[in-house]
């Protein structure tokens, strides 16, 4: 399976933030340990340390499994899958998601919100290789969400991305606009704006692309999302070039290149002089 396409990056992030946090409530020592591990994994994920995040979520899932706690175990496995996918290992992520989905019904069924998350993860993972299957998972996710779950905006963005992949560009613009109206946080708003800008770019609506991508850039900068900032800069560069503004296009290109170099330096990938 190929690595996720750019339109599936942290979408989102696909879903209501990059990873879901464990609920805060009074618990026993074992669960407290697992929740601490999850929070640390979430911090690693936020810093782009996806391998470390995946390992942390796996450890938390195993703790929950020893206690036969299906819901938190499934949540940790889905977060592990997200980290693995962002680390470029979707082939390891998909079995985890499918395992969660296999336990989503019957005795001890998972919550609708978690089922929506699982179907959304599956949709993002299948986007490149089986668009029809991805679209089915998106519809299943929206059905589980029933129009009122916390992930409605993120799932609607995911629908827009499948529509983009199917060349249903005007439908994608409409879906992204709908996602923007239901966004509950800056993460959702940034994803909806970026998805709409991507669809507008395919329609040649470059002035609209500039407006949405600039807003998305400001939100992603405030959220500290380097991956998404790179996508925003790419949209801004291409739209500026299409509008004949070569000065702005060159500026966005330079910003993107410096950001990429800085990220590589932070990861220790820059060659010694």
C-alpha positions as CSV (number, residue, x, y, z in Angstrom):
1,X,0.0,0.0,0.0
2,X,1.4,3.4,-0.9
3,X,2.0,6.1,1.7
4,X,-0.9,8.4,2.3
5,X,-1.4,11.2,-0.2
6,X,-1.0,14.8,1.0
7,X,-4.7,15.2,1.2
8,X,-4.9,12.5,3.9
9,X,-2.2,14.1,6.0
10,X,-3.1,14.6,9.7
11,X,-6.5,15.1,8.6
12,X,-6.7,15.2,9.8
13,X,-6.3,15.3,11.6
14,X,-8.0,13.5,9.7
15,X,-10.2,13.4,12.6
16,X,-10.8,15.9,15.3
17,X,-7.2,16.6,16.0
18,X,-4.2,14.4,15.3
19,X,-5.0,11.9,18.1
20,X,-7.7,11.6,20.7
21,X,-6.8,12.0,24.3
22,X,-7.9,9.6,27.1
23,X,-10.9,10.8,29.2
24,X,-10.1,12.5,32.5
25,X,-11.7,10.7,35.4
26,X,-10.8,9.0,38.7
27,X,-9.2,5.6,37.9
28,X,-7.0,2.9,39.3
29,X,-3.2,2.8,39.1
30,X,-3.1,0.6,36.0
31,X,-5.4,2.8,34.0
32,X,-3.6,5.9,35.3
33,X,-0.4,4.5,34.0
34,X,-1.9,3.8,30.6
35,X,-3.3,7.3,30.4
36,X,0.1,8.8,31.2
37,X,1.6,6.8,28.5
38,X,-1.1,8.0,26.1
39,X,-0.5,11.6,27.0
40,X,3.2,11.2,26.4
41,X,2.5,9.5,23.1
42,X,0.3,12.4,22.1
43,X,3.1,14.8,22.8
44,X,5.4,12.8,20.7
45,X,2.9,12.8,17.9
46,X,2.5,16.6,18.1
47,X,6.3,16.9,17.7
48,X,6.3,14.7,14.6
49,X,7.9,11.8,16.5
50,X,5.6,9.2,15.0
51,X,7.5,6.1,15.8
52,X,7.8,7.0,19.4
53,X,4.1,7.9,19.5
54,X,3.1,4.5,17.9
55,X,5.2,2.7,20.5
56,X,3.5,4.6,23.3
57,X,0.0,4.0,22.1
58,X,0.8,0.3,21.7
59,X,2.0,0.1,25.3
60,X,-1.2,1.8,26.5
61,X,-3.3,-0.5,24.4
62,X,-1.7,-3.6,26.0
63,X,-2.4,-2.2,29.5
64,X,-6.0,-1.7,28.6
65,X,-6.1,-5.2,27.1
66,X,-4.9,-6.8,30.3
67,X,-8.0,-5.2,32.0
68,X,-10.4,-6.2,29.1
69,X,-11.3,-2.5,28.6
70,X,-12.4,-2.5,25.0
71,X,-13.2,1.2,24.5
72,X,-9.8,2.6,25.7
73,X,-7.9,-0.2,24.1
74,X,-9.6,0.5,20.7
75,X,-8.9,4.2,21.0
76,X,-5.2,3.6,21.7
77,X,-5.0,1.2,18.8
78,X,-6.6,3.7,16.4
79,X,-4.1,6.4,17.6
80,X,-1.3,3.8,17.1
81,X,-2.5,3.3,13.6
82,X,-2.6,7.0,12.9
83,X,1.0,7.4,14.1
84,X,2.2,4.4,12.0
85,X,0.5,5.8,8.9
86,X,2.1,9.2,9.4
87,X,5.4,7.4,9.9
88,X,5.0,6.0,6.4
89,X,3.9,2.5,7.5
90,X,0.2,2.3,6.4
91,X,0.6,-1.5,5.8
92,X,1.1,-1.8,9.6
93,X,-1.7,0.6,10.4
94,X,-4.5,-1.0,8.4
95,X,-4.6,-4.3,10.3
96,X,-5.0,-2.4,13.6
97,X,-7.9,-0.4,12.2
98,X,-9.6,-3.5,10.8
99,X,-9.2,-5.3,14.2
100,X,-11.0,-2.4,15.9
101,X,-13.8,-2.5,13.3
102,X,-14.2,-6.2,13.8
103,X,-15.0,-5.6,17.4
104,X,-17.2,-2.6,16.7
105,X,-20.5,-4.6,16.9
106,X,-22.0,-7.3,19.0
107,X,-21.3,-7.9,22.7
108,X,-19.4,-5.0,24.2
109,X,-19.9,-2.9,21.1
110,X,-17.9,0.3,20.8
111,X,-19.4,3.7,21.0
112,X,-20.7,5.4,17.9
113,X,-18.0,8.1,18.2
114,X,-15.2,5.5,18.2
115,X,-16.8,3.6,15.3
116,X,-16.9,6.8,13.4
117,X,-13.2,7.3,14.1
118,X,-12.3,3.8,13.0
119,X,-14.2,4.1,9.7
120,X,-12.5,7.4,9.2
121,X,-9.1,6.0,9.7
122,X,-9.9,3.1,7.3
123,X,-11.1,5.6,4.7
124,X,-7.9,7.5,4.8
125,X,-5.8,4.4,4.6
126,X,-7.7,3.1,1.6
127,X,-7.8,6.4,-0.2
128,X,-4.9,5.7,-2.6
129,X,-5.5,2.0,-3.3
130,X,-9.3,1.5,-3.3
131,X,-11.3,4.7,-3.6
132,X,-14.7,2.9,-3.6
133,X,-13.8,1.2,-0.3
134,X,-12.6,4.5,1.1
135,X,-16.0,6.1,0.1
136,X,-17.9,3.3,1.8
137,X,-15.9,3.8,5.0
138,X,-16.6,7.6,4.9
139,X,-20.3,6.9,4.6
140,X,-20.2,4.4,7.4
141,X,-18.4,6.9,9.6
142,X,-21.0,9.6,8.9
143,X,-23.7,7.1,9.6
144,X,-22.1,6.3,13.0
145,X,-21.7,10.0,13.6
146,X,-25.4,10.5,12.9
147,X,-24.8,14.2,12.2
148,X,-24.0,15.1,15.8
149,X,-20.7,13.5,17.0
150,X,-17.6,15.5,17.8
151,X,-16.0,14.5,14.5
152,X,-18.7,15.7,12.1
153,X,-16.5,18.5,10.6
154,X,-13.5,16.2,10.2
155,X,-15.5,13.4,8.6
156,X,-17.1,15.9,6.2
157,X,-13.6,17.0,5.2
158,X,-12.7,13.4,4.6
159,X,-15.7,13.1,2.4
160,X,-14.5,16.2,0.5
161,X,-11.1,14.5,0.0
162,X,-12.7,11.3,-1.5
163,X,-14.7,13.5,-3.8
164,X,-11.5,15.3,-4.8
165,X,-9.9,12.0,-5.6
166,X,-13.0,11.0,-7.6
167,X,-12.7,14.3,-9.6
168,X,-16.1,15.5,-8.1
169,X,-14.6,18.9,-7.6
170,X,-17.7,21.0,-7.1
171,X,-19.1,18.5,-4.6
172,X,-15.8,18.7,-2.8
173,X,-16.1,22.4,-2.5
174,X,-19.6,22.1,-1.1
175,X,-18.5,19.4,1.4
176,X,-15.5,21.5,2.6
177,X,-17.8,24.5,3.0
178,X,-20.2,22.4,5.1
179,X,-17.3,21.2,7.2
180,X,-16.3,24.8,7.9
181,X,-19.7,25.6,9.2
182,X,-19.7,22.7,11.7
183,X,-16.0,23.2,12.8
184,X,-15.7,23.3,16.5
185,X,-12.0,24.2,16.8
186,X,-9.1,25.7,14.9
187,X,-7.9,22.2,13.8
188,X,-11.2,21.5,12.1
189,X,-11.3,25.0,10.5
190,X,-7.8,24.7,9.1
191,X,-8.6,21.3,7.6
192,X,-11.8,22.5,6.0
193,X,-10.2,25.6,4.6
194,X,-7.3,23.6,3.1
195,X,-9.6,21.0,1.6
196,X,-11.7,23.8,0.0
197,X,-8.6,25.5,-1.3
198,X,-7.4,22.3,-2.9
199,X,-10.8,21.9,-4.6
200,X,-10.9,25.5,-5.7
201,X,-7.4,25.1,-7.2
202,X,-8.7,22.3,-9.4
203,X,-11.4,24.6,-10.6
204,X,-8.9,27.4,-11.3
205,X,-10.4,29.7,-8.6
206,X,-7.0,30.9,-7.6
207,X,-8.1,34.1,-5.8
208,X,-10.3,32.0,-3.6
209,X,-7.4,29.6,-3.1
210,X,-5.3,32.4,-1.8
211,X,-7.9,33.5,0.7
212,X,-8.6,30.1,2.1
213,X,-5.0,28.9,2.1
214,X,-3.8,32.1,3.9
215,X,-6.4,31.5,6.7
216,X,-5.4,27.9,6.9
217,X,-1.7,28.9,7.1
218,X,-2.3,31.2,10.0
219,X,-4.3,28.6,11.9
220,X,-1.7,25.8,11.2
221,X,1.1,28.1,12.4
222,X,-0.8,28.8,15.6
223,X,-1.4,25.0,16.1
224,X,2.3,24.3,15.4
225,X,1.6,21.9,12.6
226,X,4.7,21.9,10.4
227,X,3.3,19.2,8.0
228,X,0.2,21.3,7.3
229,X,2.1,24.5,7.0
230,X,4.0,22.9,4.2
231,X,0.8,22.1,2.4
232,X,-0.6,25.6,2.9
233,X,2.6,27.2,1.5
234,X,2.4,24.9,-1.6
235,X,-1.2,26.0,-2.2
236,X,-0.2,29.6,-1.9
237,X,2.8,29.3,-4.2
238,X,0.8,27.6,-6.9
239,X,-2.1,30.0,-6.7
240,X,0.2,33.0,-6.8
241,X,2.0,31.7,-9.8
242,X,-1.2,31.0,-11.6
243,X,-2.3,34.6,-11.0
244,X,1.0,35.9,-12.4
245,X,2.3,37.1,-9.0
246,X,5.8,35.6,-9.4
247,X,7.2,37.7,-6.5
248,X,4.8,36.1,-4.0
249,X,5.2,32.7,-5.5
250,X,9.0,32.9,-5.1
251,X,8.5,34.0,-1.5
252,X,6.3,31.1,-0.6
253,X,8.7,28.7,-2.3
254,X,11.6,30.1,-0.2
255,X,9.6,29.8,2.9
256,X,8.7,26.2,2.2
257,X,12.3,25.3,1.4
258,X,13.6,26.9,4.6
259,X,10.9,25.2,6.6
260,X,11.8,21.8,5.1
261,X,15.5,22.4,5.8
262,X,14.8,23.4,9.4
263,X,12.6,20.4,10.0
264,X,15.4,18.1,8.7
265,X,17.9,19.8,10.9
266,X,15.7,19.3,14.0
267,X,15.4,15.6,13.1
268,X,19.2,15.4,12.8
269,X,19.1,14.7,9.0
270,X,21.3,17.6,7.9
271,X,24.7,16.5,6.7
272,X,27.6,17.8,8.7
273,X,29.7,20.4,6.8
